[in-house]
Amino acid sequence: MKKNYWIYAVVLAVVAIPVYFFWPKDEVSGKHDDFAQCLTDRGVIMYGAYWCPHCQNEKKAFGDSFRFVNYVECTQETGKCLVEKINGYPTWIFKDGRRFEGEMGLKRLSEASGCLLEDKK
C-alpha cells in the first residue's frame, strides 16, 4: 500500500509541476503597471462611477495595474467631482487641464499622456 502511495505521489508531481508552470496565466494582470504608474506620475486622474460600463471597460483594460491609476469614485467623492465639473463617465483630466470624456482605451491614453504602453507578459 505504501508503494502505491509513492507511485501516485510521483505521478501527481510529474503532472502538476508542468501544469503549474505552463498553464496560461491571466494575461492582463500587472502587465501595465509601469504605464499606469506613469499616468499617475504625470498627474492624470480618472473620474468615474462603479455602475458605469465604460468605466468598467477602462478598469478591465488595465487589469490588476489599475491599482496604480489615480482614480476618483464620484459616487463616494462627490465634492471632487463637482469641483471638476464632471458631466460624464469616465472623464480623464490631465495636469495641463486637458479633459477627455468617455472611454479612451490604453492606446489613446498613451498617445495623449506620452506614457509608454508596453505589453509585459
C-alpha positions as CSV (number, residue, x, y, z in Angstrom):
1,M,0.0,0.0,0.0
2,K,2.9,2.4,0.8
3,K,4.5,1.7,-2.5
4,N,1.2,2.6,-4.4
5,Y,1.1,5.9,-2.4
6,W,4.5,6.9,-3.6
7,I,3.7,6.0,-7.2
8,Y,0.6,8.2,-7.1
9,A,2.6,11.0,-5.5
10,V,5.3,10.9,-8.1
11,V,2.7,10.8,-11.0
12,L,0.9,13.7,-9.4
13,A,4.1,15.7,-9.1
14,V,5.1,14.9,-12.7
15,V,1.7,16.2,-14.0
16,A,1.2,19.1,-11.5
17,I,4.6,20.8,-11.9
18,P,4.4,21.3,-15.7
19,V,0.8,22.3,-15.4
20,Y,1.7,24.9,-12.8
21,F,4.5,26.5,-14.9
22,F,2.9,26.3,-18.3
23,W,-0.8,26.9,-17.6
24,P,-1.8,30.2,-19.3
25,K,-1.7,33.0,-16.7
26,D,-4.1,35.9,-16.6
27,E,-2.5,38.0,-19.3
28,V,-4.0,41.2,-18.1
29,S,-2.7,41.0,-14.5
30,G,0.0,43.5,-13.8
31,K,1.2,43.9,-17.3
32,H,0.5,47.6,-17.4
33,D,2.0,48.6,-14.0
34,D,4.6,51.0,-15.4
35,F,2.1,52.6,-17.8
36,A,-0.5,53.1,-15.0
37,Q,2.2,54.5,-12.7
38,C,3.4,56.9,-15.4
39,L,-0.1,58.3,-15.8
40,T,-0.3,58.9,-12.1
41,D,3.2,60.4,-12.0
42,R,2.1,62.8,-14.8
43,G,-0.9,63.9,-12.8
44,V,-3.6,62.2,-14.9
45,I,-6.8,61.4,-13.0
46,M,-9.7,59.2,-14.0
47,Y,-13.1,60.2,-12.6
48,G,-15.8,57.5,-12.8
49,A,-18.6,55.6,-11.2
50,Y,-18.8,52.0,-10.2
51,W,-22.0,51.5,-12.2
52,C,-20.6,53.0,-15.4
53,P,-20.0,50.3,-18.0
54,H,-17.4,52.5,-19.8
55,C,-15.5,52.9,-16.6
56,Q,-15.6,49.2,-16.0
57,N,-14.1,48.7,-19.5
58,E,-11.3,51.1,-18.8
59,K,-10.6,49.4,-15.5
60,K,-10.6,46.0,-17.2
61,A,-8.2,47.1,-19.8
62,F,-5.7,47.9,-17.1
63,G,-6.3,44.7,-15.2
64,D,-4.6,44.5,-11.9
65,S,-2.5,47.5,-12.9
66,F,-5.5,49.8,-12.3
67,R,-4.4,50.0,-8.7
68,F,-1.7,52.4,-9.8
69,V,-4.2,54.8,-11.6
70,N,-5.2,57.9,-9.8
71,Y,-8.9,57.3,-9.6
72,V,-11.8,59.2,-8.1
73,E,-15.0,57.4,-7.5
74,C,-17.6,60.1,-8.0
75,T,-20.3,58.2,-6.0
76,Q,-18.1,58.4,-3.0
77,E,-16.2,61.7,-3.6
78,T,-18.9,63.8,-5.0
79,G,-17.3,67.1,-3.9
80,K,-14.2,66.5,-6.0
81,C,-16.4,65.6,-9.0
82,L,-18.5,68.7,-8.6
83,V,-15.4,70.9,-8.3
84,E,-14.0,69.4,-11.5
85,K,-17.5,69.7,-13.2
86,I,-17.6,66.1,-14.2
87,N,-20.5,65.6,-16.5
88,G,-19.9,62.1,-17.9
89,Y,-18.0,59.0,-17.0
90,P,-15.3,58.2,-17.4
91,T,-13.6,61.6,-17.5
92,W,-9.8,61.8,-17.7
93,I,-8.2,65.1,-16.6
94,F,-4.6,65.8,-17.3
95,K,-2.3,68.0,-15.2
96,D,-2.2,70.6,-18.0
97,G,-6.0,70.9,-17.9
98,R,-6.9,68.7,-20.9
99,R,-10.1,66.7,-20.4
100,F,-11.2,63.6,-22.2
101,E,-14.8,62.4,-21.6
102,G,-15.7,58.9,-22.5
103,E,-13.8,55.7,-22.9
104,M,-10.3,56.3,-24.1
105,G,-8.6,52.9,-24.2
106,L,-5.0,52.4,-23.4
107,K,-3.6,53.3,-26.8
108,R,-5.3,56.8,-26.8
109,L,-4.3,57.4,-23.2
110,S,-0.7,56.5,-24.1
111,E,-0.7,58.9,-27.0
112,A,-2.3,61.8,-25.0
113,S,-0.1,61.3,-22.0
114,G,3.3,60.4,-23.6
115,C,3.4,57.4,-21.3
116,L,4.9,54.3,-23.0
117,L,2.4,51.4,-23.3
118,E,4.4,48.2,-23.1
119,D,3.0,44.7,-23.2
120,K,4.6,42.7,-20.4
121,K,3.7,39.0,-20.4
